[in-house]
């Protein structure tokens, strides 16, 4: 969270972090997967976040980052990378 300079955003992230029920640890497998994803077009932090989501068993990675969504759709991933609004519409069958 040290990269967040907007105090309002930082407080919101900290509030979400406080209610998180699961903490994901960085493993060698996740590091290797992140390196692979970075080599295939994801930015370093994006590749790490997606790799952690994959190795922790997540079904979907939600983001509002259109660049990440487009880049992720070009890679064979073990999870979906989607915009939250579109994901909710899909889940609710709207």
One Martini backbone bead per residue (centre of mass of N, CA, C, O) as a GRO file, in nm:
protein
   94
    1UNK     BB    1   0.050   0.067  -0.004
    2UNK     BB    2   0.291   0.273  -0.050
    3UNK     BB    3   0.194   0.369  -0.350
    4UNK     BB    4  -0.027   0.522  -0.213
    5UNK     BB    5  -0.115   0.877  -0.218
    6UNK     BB    6  -0.411   0.857  -0.177
    7UNK     BB    7  -0.571   0.874   0.119
    8UNK     BB    8  -0.854   0.770   0.052
    9UNK     BB    9  -0.767   0.511  -0.089
   10UNK     BB   10  -0.596   0.399   0.139
   11UNK     BB   11  -0.829   0.369   0.344
   12UNK     BB   12  -0.998   0.173   0.173
   13UNK     BB   13  -0.789  -0.051   0.154
   14UNK     BB   14  -0.755  -0.091   0.460
   15UNK     BB   15  -1.049  -0.175   0.510
   16UNK     BB   16  -1.041  -0.426   0.331
   17UNK     BB   17  -0.799  -0.564   0.468
   18UNK     BB   18  -0.938  -0.599   0.752
   19UNK     BB   19  -1.169  -0.812   0.618
   20UNK     BB   20  -0.990  -1.017   0.537
   21UNK     BB   21  -0.978  -1.385   0.540
   22UNK     BB   22  -0.718  -1.394   0.345
   23UNK     BB   23  -0.377  -1.481   0.317
   24UNK     BB   24  -0.119  -1.437   0.079
   25UNK     BB   25   0.158  -1.616  -0.012
   26UNK     BB   26   0.471  -1.612  -0.127
   27UNK     BB   27   0.584  -1.820  -0.382
   28UNK     BB   28   0.767  -1.980  -0.608
   29UNK     BB   29   0.535  -2.035  -0.799
   30UNK     BB   30   0.438  -1.739  -0.818
   31UNK     BB   31   0.701  -1.617  -0.918
   32UNK     BB   32   0.719  -1.784  -1.179
   33UNK     BB   33   0.446  -1.697  -1.293
   34UNK     BB   34   0.504  -1.394  -1.299
   35UNK     BB   35   0.740  -1.408  -1.497
   36UNK     BB   36   0.576  -1.525  -1.727
   37UNK     BB   37   0.361  -1.298  -1.746
   38UNK     BB   38   0.564  -1.073  -1.803
   39UNK     BB   39   0.678  -1.203  -2.070
   40UNK     BB   40   0.351  -1.184  -2.177
   41UNK     BB   41   0.268  -0.850  -2.095
   42UNK     BB   42   0.279  -0.794  -1.801
   43UNK     BB   43   0.306  -0.618  -1.545
   44UNK     BB   44   0.466  -0.668  -1.260
   45UNK     BB   45   0.224  -0.631  -1.056
   46UNK     BB   46   0.016  -0.780  -1.224
   47UNK     BB   47   0.159  -1.053  -1.238
   48UNK     BB   48   0.157  -1.102  -0.934
   49UNK     BB   49  -0.146  -1.083  -0.878
   50UNK     BB   50  -0.233  -1.308  -1.073
   51UNK     BB   51  -0.054  -1.532  -0.960
   52UNK     BB   52  -0.178  -1.529  -0.676
   53UNK     BB   53  -0.461  -1.597  -0.765
   54UNK     BB   54  -0.400  -1.864  -0.898
   55UNK     BB   55  -0.236  -2.010  -0.655
   56UNK     BB   56  -0.500  -1.965  -0.453
   57UNK     BB   57  -0.779  -2.037  -0.630
   58UNK     BB   58  -0.904  -1.842  -0.802
   59UNK     BB   59  -1.157  -1.755  -1.045
   60UNK     BB   60  -1.120  -1.433  -1.018
   61UNK     BB   61  -1.004  -1.113  -1.155
   62UNK     BB   62  -1.060  -0.791  -1.045
   63UNK     BB   63  -1.073  -0.500  -1.274
   64UNK     BB   64  -1.034  -0.155  -1.411
   65UNK     BB   65  -0.796  -0.241  -1.599
   66UNK     BB   66  -0.792  -0.245  -1.934
   67UNK     BB   67  -0.504  -0.330  -1.997
   68UNK     BB   68  -0.505  -0.590  -1.831
   69UNK     BB   69  -0.741  -0.728  -1.969
   70UNK     BB   70  -0.620  -0.736  -2.253
   71UNK     BB   71  -0.355  -0.883  -2.181
   72UNK     BB   72  -0.487  -1.136  -2.045
   73UNK     BB   73  -0.649  -1.231  -2.309
   74UNK     BB   74  -0.354  -1.325  -2.445
   75UNK     BB   75  -0.348  -1.533  -2.211
   76UNK     BB   76  -0.305  -1.839  -2.052
   77UNK     BB   77  -0.527  -1.875  -1.798
   78UNK     BB   78  -0.667  -1.994  -1.479
   79UNK     BB   79  -0.825  -1.721  -1.498
   80UNK     BB   80  -1.028  -1.457  -1.474
   81UNK     BB   81  -1.029  -1.127  -1.631
   82UNK     BB   82  -1.233  -0.865  -1.491
   83UNK     BB   83  -1.484  -0.654  -1.475
   84UNK     BB   84  -1.700  -0.603  -1.224
   85UNK     BB   85  -1.956  -0.531  -1.384
   86UNK     BB   86  -1.948  -0.767  -1.589
   87UNK     BB   87  -1.942  -0.991  -1.377
   88UNK     BB   88  -2.209  -0.929  -1.239
   89UNK     BB   89  -2.382  -0.959  -1.491
   90UNK     BB   90  -2.309  -1.256  -1.533
   91UNK     BB   91  -2.392  -1.372  -1.255
   92UNK     BB   92  -2.695  -1.236  -1.282
   93UNK     BB   93  -2.798  -1.254  -1.575
   94UNK     BB   94  -2.813  -0.955  -1.750
   0.00000   0.00000   0.00000
